[in-house]
Amino acid sequence: MRTLTLTPDARAYAVAAATVYSLSCAWLAGIAVARLPRLRGADFLGVYVAILGVVAGLSVLALDPEGVTSASLGGLALALSVGAGAGVAAVWAEAILVRAARPRSRRPGGARRSAGRPGRTAGAPSPTVPDARLGIGGRQARRGRDLGLLLAVAALEEILFRGVLLDLALSLPAPGLAVAAIAGLTLAFALTHVTFGWVAVLAKLPLSALATAAALATGTVAGAIAAHAVVNFWAWRA
């Protein structure tokens, strides 16, 4: 019996699915929250983390990317140190870009103040604003939950972008193709934030470039996760 497929190689379909769904997680989360009755009005970050987790888990199982599944203890320690430094650099580069891209507010302490705190203006999914009726304990609990979700976003997005997709880019047969794919991947990560505006896209380019450099330099995604975690922690703190 003839099988009507473009190729009998199952890995090719896994590569295509991982690429498409890695780039679509935020869009899928937005659609789910807006359209699915059971999720309507749900916290976007929670839904986004769930979708990221499913896509990242299936992609790692199907493709076994080297940067995610193989690293020595010493390599992890080095990667985390490199990534933390890259994250600090990304925070300040983001602040400079946002400040340069946005006009200063005429109101004292307005946009000028927010531009100096890159977390709120960079376009990362914002934590849910605490409800005043929750009380101090409730607000603190929600803040803690938001931080946990933002750190989960950092880990899962990096597993997909600097783990799965970067590994696929490096596996291309020609060096020129690999370089072009890495550059495209770096830009694609920033473009996934376009929902928050073009300033957000610009602001995420330093993180994308530095996380990619950390992953390439250390051979593991751990450095990229550390860099992204620093940026998201700063966003939460702001």
Secondary structure by P-SEA (a helix, b strand, c coil): cccccccccaaaaaaaaaaaaaacaaaaaaaaaccccccccccaaaaaaaaaaaaaaaaaaaccccccccccaaaaaaaaaaaaaaaaaaaaaaaaaaaaacccccccccaaaaaacccccccccccccccccccaaaaaaaaaaaaaaaaaaaaaaaaccccaaaaaaaacccaaaaaaaaaaaaaaaaaccccccaaaaaaaaaaaaaaaaaaaacccaaaaaaaaaaaaaaaaac
